[in-house]
Amino acid sequence: MDPALGREVAAEAIERGIQSLAQERYWEAIRLFESAIPRAEGALRQQARILLARAYAKNPGWVKQGEELLLAVLKEEPDNLDALLQLGRIYKGQGLRSRALGTLRRALELDPAHAEARHLIGDLGS
């Protein structure tokens, strides 16, 4: 497949995946994001990986895969705010308070005014 066409197909799959995620059709979203990742590059690929992790996190049996995906994104891009926020949400949801706080504080270092990060930290009691 032509690389430009592959990127276009990936972008379309990601858009459809975002819609599926918003409509709580998580299995459909997972399928779409997983199909997009091999064709996507750069920021689009990272976005698809973060969204896939978000969809994985909706299933308790797949949360670990979501965490691993986000850690891979952060290994490549330590300052990826979206990945930090999603990872913080996962840790908070699992009751891993210290990990959640550390991750969300890193997000606030990148964007001190980020309302969601502040709210999540407040929920954690710190």
N, C-alpha and C positions, 0 to 999 in steps of 0.2 A: 504494500500500500504506500502511496505517495505520502511522505512525512507531513506535508501541509494538510492533506485530506485526513490523515490520522489525527492531527491536532483538532481539526474541525469536528470530527466524529466524537473525539473525547470531550470537547467543549459542550456538544449537544447532549451527550450522555450525562455529564455533570449537571447541566441545567435541568434535565428530566429527573435526575436523582435528587436535586434540591427540592423540586416539587413533590416528589414521592415522600421525602423526609418530612416536609411540612404537612403532608396529609397522613402522616404516621403509617405509611406503607414501607416499613423498614426493610423487609426482605427484598422488595423491588429496588429500593434505594441502594442497598448493599450490592445487588447484582449490577446496577448501572455504574456505581463508583468503581467496583472491581474491574469492570470492562474498560473503563476510561483510563485508569492509572497506567497501564503499559503503553498507551498511545500519547499520553500527556507529557509535557516537559515543563521544567521551571516552576513558576508560581502556580500554574494551572494544576500541575501534578501534586504539589504540596496541598493545594486546596482540596483536591479529590481525596487525598489521604486523610486529611483532617475530617472531612465530611464522612468518610467511611468509618473512621474511628467513632464519630458521633453516632452513626447508625449502629455500629457494633455495641456501643454502650447501652443501647436500649434493650439488649438481651443479656441477662445476668451471666449466661454461659459464655458470652463472647466479649465481656468487658476486658479481659486480659489481652485479647488480640488488639482491641482498641488502644489500650495503654502502650503496647509494644509498637504499634504504628506511630503513635504520637512521639514516643521516645526516639524513633528512627528519624522523624521529621526534625525534632529538636537537635539531634546529633548533627544533622546537615545544616540546620538553621537555628542556632541557639536562641535567637531573638524573635522567633516566630510567635507573635502575640496570640494568634488564634489557637495554635497548638498548646501553648501554655494554659490558656483559659479552659480548653476542653479537657486537658489533663487534670487541671484543678477541679473541674466539675466531677470527673471520674473519681478522683481521690476523695472528694467530699462525699460523694454518693456511697463510697465503700466504707466510710467512717474512718478514713486514714487522715486524721486531722493535721498532724505534723507535715505530712507530704503535701496535703492540700494547701496549707498555709505557705509553705516554702515556694511552691509552684506559683501560687497567686501573688505572692510578694514579688517574685521575679517579673510577673506580668505588670505589676504596678511600677516597678523600676523603669520599664519601657514606656509606660503611659500612666503617669501619676494620677491623672484625672479619670481613669477608666472606671465608669460607674459600676459595671457588673463585677469587676474584680473586687472593688471596695465592698459591694453588697455581699459577695460570697465570703469574704474575709470577716465581715460583720456577723454573718450567720454562724461562722465558726467560733465566734466569741473572742476575737482578738483584733 
